[in-house]
Amino acid sequence: MALRFGAGVSTADTDYGTVLLDERSGEYWELNPTGSLVVRTLMAGGDEADAVAALTGEFEIEPAQARHDVEALVRQLRTSGLAA
């Protein structure tokens, strides 16, 4: 399922990944390069399987670990209210 950030969430790419700002609370979230790749893939309309494929294609990571990491990140973003 594609990912969509809420209206009060700003993003900025950095040399080290992506920074998310929850403008409602003032909290910052910092995503490393792997998290950034997952978010970019999902924001572009890809689903979790696409994000897993992107991770395994770009980094040395086993598919099972990539799947776990993608699911955990998506769950955290949704639980925090940053994404729907």
C-alpha positions, 0 to 999 in steps of 0.5 A: 500500500502506498504511503501518504504523509499528513498535511502537517508533516514536512520532509527534507532530504539530507546527506544522511537520509531524510528528516521528517518534521511533525509541525503539530508537535514540533518533533523531528524524525530522522530516517537513515538511507535505508528508511529514506529509500523505503519512504521514497518507494512507498510515496511514489506509489509502490507497495511494501513488496516494492520497498523490500525489492528496492532495499535488497537491490540497493543494500546487502540485506536478506529479503526476510530482514528487509520485509521486517524492516519495511513493516516496522517502519511503516507501522511506526510512521502510522502509529505516530500519526505521521502517515496514513 
